[in-house]
Amino acid sequence: MATIPTPITIGSATELPNLQDYSYTAQDYNSLKERAIRLLQQKFGDDFNDFVESDYAIMVVEVVAFLLDILSYKADFSVNELLLDTVSQKRSLKKLAKLVSYTPSPRAPATAYFSLSVPEAYNVDITVPKRTSVSRTGSDGTTINYELFPLSESGEPMWDDYLVLSAGDTQILSCIGVEGVTLSSSYTSDGSSFQTVTIEEDDVLEGYFRVWINRKLWEQVDSFDPTYPREIYKIDYDKNNYPRIIFADNTRGLIPPNGAEISIEYRTGGGARGNVVSSFYNQTINISDVFSDLAAPLTIINYTQGTGGTEGETLAQSKYNLPLWVSAQERAVSGEDYTYWANSYSSSVAGAVGKANAVLRHSGCAGNIVDIYTLETDGENLTVPSERLKDSLLTFINEKKMLTDDVYIRDGAVLYQNIFISLAVLPFYKKFLSEIEAEARERISNLFDVGNWSMGQPLRKIDIIKTLSTMQEVNQVQVVFTTTEGEDNPETVATEFYELIRPQEIEITFAVEE
């Protein structure tokens, strides 16, 4: 007869095996050193008890702890760069984005329309040299350059064509200026597989590369093709955000022959600083006709303001936009899809959208009427969008919208708000008030970053108080709103769905507690 096991009384103490206590999160130097010393004391306490800092054994423990700390950091860093929520390097985010075919908006140059005129007509054509440029010092003390190109029927620059002033004419109006400078570099191929050429220049613009091998233009691709080798290259970026031209291995792409001349053309520039006002350039330069010895004085004026110059997506903006792009899947169905596509739009010719909000005016089986309220940005300020931007945005949206949708681009509005803040601090911090104010202003600036704000989003005192209350020097925060109309000092400033709140005046004062 089988023996019936004695049942275990619930709640009674049971004997557990001698389990080793491991901490998988304490991987820093001090924790590793402490754990190593504790292990020595447990295992070799009878033979070794000299744990002073000057002992050679402790030195070995410290060296091992240091190496393990570095390895732990490298492992954590590598894993973090593989996850969207924790990625910290722009080059890592670009690789993550590439997996789902998302391209973060790059730094973009501004464009403007220019007129080129001569004092009197000539009886022959005057061919203006390619990439004739004008320059002028901007408000930041640096030079702003614009290169001039013929304007195509679609409104794009014709990069390799000449500007021609026809015989009998005194003016060219079909000219577009693109901010930035075209540069070139030459190298000699070493014939090796996956050879790389790094362009160590700041503010190199994406999308403006051309590479010739022995004067033959090669094709830029996103990735090498394993099906057959051809004349291709791809572009990657190093940790300093310098572009790297990478060639293949004769299996997934051809290797430039040993000793071949590698010629690379690229452009630098971009950013909001190129969004100049109309007539910012009004210069007369002497040019020589390309195909003759004829010289002529040429007056160059930008008759429109520069638009479209942007700094490109920040890391935080890319991390926010990427999931929305995946959700939209190259089409616009929901209001969120329309809002995302509108907010992501920028054009080197028409300008860039600073903030947009899509509103479904009517829904039903017959279709939707979608109003997209839009503000244009020059990289610093938000304004009512130009007709050129609205037309260009509508064309872009129409390529993604559902067939039953009717889309209209409307003007958004900016609601400016004065904010007065009083910070209470202890007497000890009185001599640090300027540093405290600088940090407070930086936090407020981050709070009001356009990427973190939406049309129709109300402004609440509690949001500002939470932002500043975590400063260790601040004991109390008081906030006052003043508006040009309606109630003064409300707890919440409400907005309409087409309005975006922007701070107009931010005043910070201090109350030193006794």
N, C-alpha and C positions, 0 to 999 in steps of 0.2 A: 504494500500500500504506500502510495506516494506521501512524502512528508509535506505538510502544509506549511509554507513559510510564515514566520511570525510577522504580522502586519506592523508597519511603522506608525507610531503614534504621531498624528498631525501636531505640529508645534514643538515636537521634541528636538533637541539638538542632534544633528547628524555630523559625523566626522567627514571633513572635506580633505582632499589631497592638498599637499603643500604647494600651492600655486605661486608662481613668481609674479610679482607685481611689475607690470610694464606700463609705461606711459608713452603712447605713440604720438603725442602732440608736443611733449617737452623735448624738442630736438635742438634747442639753442645751446650755445657754448656753456653757459653756467649750469644748466640742467644736466648736460652730458657729463661735465666734470664732476658734479655732485653725485650722479648715479655711479660713475666709475669708482670714486673714492668709497662710496657706500658698499659697492661690490667687493672691493679689496678688503675692507674691514670685515665683511661677512665671511669671505672665503679664506683669507690669509691673516686674520687678526692675530693669531698666535705667533706668526713668523715675522710679520711686518706691522709696525705701529708708528712709523716716523712719517707723519702726514704734514709736516711743515712745508711752506711754499718753496723753500730753497732746496728741497730734496730732489735728487735726480729722477726718482720714480714719479713724483708729482709733475716734474717737467714733462716726462713722457705722457702722462695722463692729459696734461694741458694741450700738448701738440696733437694727440689723437682727438681730443674734444674739439679743437679748432678745425681739423680736417673734416670731421663728421658734421660740424656746423656748416661748413662751406658746401659739402655734398648735400646736406638737407636743404639748404637755401636753393641750390641749383635744381634739385628735384622739384621743390615747391614752385619755383619760378617757371620751370618747363611746363608743369601741369597747369598752372594758372594761365599761361599763354595759349593753352588749348581750349579754354572756356571763355565764352563771350562775356560772362559777368565779371570775370577777374582779369581779362587781358589788359595789359598796361602798355604794350608797345604797338605803335601804329602799323609797323610792318607785319606783326603777328595778326593784327585784326584784318589787314588786307588779305592775308592768306586764308583766314577763316571765311571772310566774305566771298572769296573766290570759289569756295566749295559750293556755294549756292548761287553763283553768278551775280553777286551784288558788287557794284563798284561804288565806293564812297566818293562823293563829289570832291574833285581835286581843287587845288588852288587855281583860280581862273583869272585871265587878264581882262581888263576893261576894253571896250571898243567905242569908237566915236566916228561920226562922219566928218570928212574933211573936204574943203574946197582948195584947189590949186589954181592959181591965176597968174597971168603975165600982164604987164602994162599995156601991150599992144599985140595984135595978132601977127603971126608969122605965116609966110606962104608955103611952109613945109611942116610936116608932122614933127613934133618934139617928143622923143621917147625918154621918159624919166627913168633913171637907174633903179633897178630893183631894190626894194627895202629902203628907199629913201626915208630918213627918219628926222624927227624933231625932238628936242629935249628942252626941259625947263626944270628949275629947282622947285620942289614942292614945299608945302608948309612945314614938313618935318626936316627940311634941310638936305634931303637927298634928291637925286636927279630922277625925273620921270620921263621915260622915253616912249615914244610912239613910232611904230613902223607903218608905212603907208602901202596899201595894196589896192588893185582894182576890185570893184564890187561886182559880184556875180548877180544874175537875175534872181537867185534865191536868197540874196542878202549875205552871202558868205565871202570871206576874203579869197582871192585867187592868188595863191601863194607864189606861183612861179611865173606869173604874167607881168608884163610891163604896164605902167600907166602911160597913156599916150594922149598928148594934147594935139588934136587934129588941126590941120592947116586951116587958118581963118578963124579959129576959136581962141578965146582968151581965158577960158575957165574949164576946169574939170570938177564936176560935182559927184560923179559916181566913184568915190574913193572912200575906203574904210581904213581907219587907223586902229592898229592893235597894240596895246601897251606891252612893252617888253623889248628885249633885244635878242636877235638871232646870233648864236655863236657856233663855232665849229672846232673840232679837234681831230687830229690825225694820229694814228698809231700803226705799228707794224705787227702783223700776226706772227705768233710763235708756232702755229700749226698744231697746238695741243688741243685735246678734248676739253670741252666746257671752259674754254678760256674766257676770261671776264675782263671787261674794261669799265672802270669806275669813273664817273663824271663828278669830280669833287668841286661842285659849284652849289651855292645856296639858291633856293627858290627856283629850281629847274621845274618847268611846267610839264605836266603829264600830257601825253597825246600829241607832242610836237617833235617827236624824234624821227630822224631819217638816217639810215646807215647804208653806206656804199662800201663794197669790197672791190678794189681795183676798178673804181668808178661805175660799178654795177649796183643798182639799188636792190637791197634785200628786203624781205617782208618781215614785219613785226607780228608775232603771234603770242597768244596767251600761254600756250604750252607746246612743247615739242611733239611732233607727230611720229609715232613709231611705225607707221605703215610704209613710208618711204622717205629717204633723205632729200631735202631740198634746201634752197637758200633762205633760211629763216634765222631769226634771233628772238629772244624774249628779254623783258626788262624786269628787274627785281630792285629792291632797295635795301641798303645796309642799315645798321643801327643809327647812323647819322642822317638817314633819309637821303643819302646820295644815290642817284640811279646807277644801276649796274647793267651793262649790256652783256648778255650771256649767249654764247654760241654753243652749238650741239657737238656731237661726237661721231659724225658720219653714219650713224644708225638712225637717230631720230631727227636729224638735220645735218647739213653739211658743215664741215670745219673750214674756216677761211684758210687758204693755202699758206704754208710757211713763207714768210717774207711779203705777203700781200699787204697792200695799203688799206687800212680801215679808216674811213672818213665818217665822222659822226656830226650831224647837225641837230641843234636843239635850241630851245628858247628859254630865257629866264625872265622873271618878272611876276606879274599877277598880284592880286590883293586889292583891297579897297582904296589904297592910295592912288590907283589909276583912274578912279571915278572923278575926273576933273570937270570943272564947269565949262560951259560953252565959251569960246574965244579965249580959253586958257592959253592956247598957242596962236600967236599972230606974228609969224616970222617970215622974213624974206631971205632966201638962200640962193646962191648962184649954182646952177646945175649945168652939166655938159650933156648934150644929146648922146645917147648910147651909140648911135650908128653914124655920127658925123662930128665935126669940130664945132658945131653950133653951141654957143653958151647963152643962157637966158636967166634973168632974175625971176624966181618963183616965189610967190607969196602963199604961205600955207596957213590956213585957219581952220580950227575945228568948229563947225557951225552947229554941232549938237554937243551936249554934255557926254562925258564918258560914263558908260553903264556896264554892268555885268562883272566888274572886278570883285572877286570874293576871296576870302582866306581859305576856303575849303572846309570840309567837315572836320570838326574836332573829334577826338577819340570818343568822347561822351555822346556826341551827336550820332556818330556811326553806330555805336552800341544801341542807341535808341531806335535808329531807323532800320537797322538790319532785320529785326523780327517783323516790322511792319511791311517791309518789302517782300519777305517770304510769304506773309499772309496775303498780300495783294496779288502775287503771282502774275505780274505783267498784265493785269486787267483791273478795271475799276467797276466794282459791283456795289459795295456798300458806301455809306457816307465816309467811313474811316478810310476806305481805299482812295476815294477822291481827294480827301484831305492830305493823305500821305503823298500822292503823286504831285499835287500842287505844291506842297511844301518842299519837295525835292527838286523842283524844276529850276534850271538856270540855263541861260544861253549866252554865248560869247558875243552875240549880236544884239539880242533883245533885252538882256538884263537878267536879274535873278529875283525870284520870289523870296521875300523875307519871312512872311507868315501868311497862312491861308486857312480857311475853314469852309468846309463843304456843308451845305444845308439842303436837305431834301424838301423842296417846296410842296411837291405832290407825289403821292405814291398810289399805285393801283395797277391793275392788270394791263392798262394801256401804256404804261411807262412812268418814268420819273422825270421831274423837272429839277435839276440840280443847280443851285446857285453857289458859286465858289467865290467867297469874299477874300480879296487878295491885297496884300501890301508888298511893295517893292523895296528892296534893300540895296544900298550902295556899299554894304559891308559895315557901316556904322549907324546909319539912320534908316528909318522906315518912312516911306512916303506912299501916296496914292500911285498905283501902277500906271505906267505909260500905256498908250494905245498899242504901241509896238509889242510890249511885253504881254498884254492881254491877248492880242491876236496870236502871238507865238505860243502862249500857254494853252489857248483853246485848241490850236492845231495838235499840240502834244497830247492833250487830254482826249481829243476825239479819236485818236489812234488806240486808246485803251478802254473807252467807255462801252457800255452795252448798247446794242442797236436801238433799244427802246428808250434810251435816255436822251434828254435834251439838256445841254450844259450851257450855262451863261456865266461869264466872268464879271464879277461885280467889284466895286471899290470898297475896300475895308476902311476902317477908321482907327486912329490912335487916340486913346483917352489918357491925357497927361494928368499926373497926380502929384501934388506936393506932399512931402512926408517929413515930419519933424520928430526927431528921436531924442529922448533924454536918457542918458545912461548914469546910473548911480554906482560909484566906485568908492573903495576905502581910501583913506588918506595916504596909505603906503604907495598907491599907484598914481598919485597926483603928478609925479615927475615923468610918468610914462603915457600921458594923455594923448600925445601925438601918435604914438605907436598903436594905442588902443583904438583910436579913431580910424587909422589906416586899415587895421584888421576888420573893424566893423564895416567900413565902406566896401572892402573886398567881399565880405560875406553878403552884403546887400546887393552888390553887383552880380554875384553868382546867383542869388535868389531871382533877380530880374533878368537873367540871361534869356534871350529870346527863345533859345532851344528848350528852356524849361517852362515856357509860358504859352498859353493857348488863348485864342480869341474866345471871348465869353467867360473867361476865368475871372472870378471876383478877387479883389484884393482884401485880405483879412488882416487885422492887427495881429492876431495870434500867430500868423505865419512869420511875421517880422520878429515878434517877441521870441518865438522858438529859435529862430536863426541866431539871435544875439545872446540869448540866455545861457548858451553853452560856453561862452567866453568866461574863463575862470576869474578874470578881473572884474566882471560885471555882477553886481548884486541885484539890480532891478532895472527893468526896461519899461519905458513909457513911450507910447506912439500916438501921434496926433495926425489925422488926415485933414487937409483943407482942400475943398473943391471950388471951382469957379461958379458952380450952380448947385442948387439943392442944399442938403443938410451938411453943415460943417462938422468935422470930427465924428463921422459914423464909425461903427465897429467894423463894417464891411462896405467896401465900395463895389457896387454891382455894375455889370457891363452887359451890353447887348451881344448877341451872337456874332456880330460883325466887328466888334470893337476889341482892341488889344490895349491893356493897361501898360503904360510906360511911366517911370518916374521922371518928373520934370525938375523939381528941386528937392534935394535931400539935405536937411540940416541936422547936424548932430551936436548936442550940447551935453555937458557933464554936470552932475551934482555930486560933489565930494562929501561923503557922509562923515560926520564927526564922531 
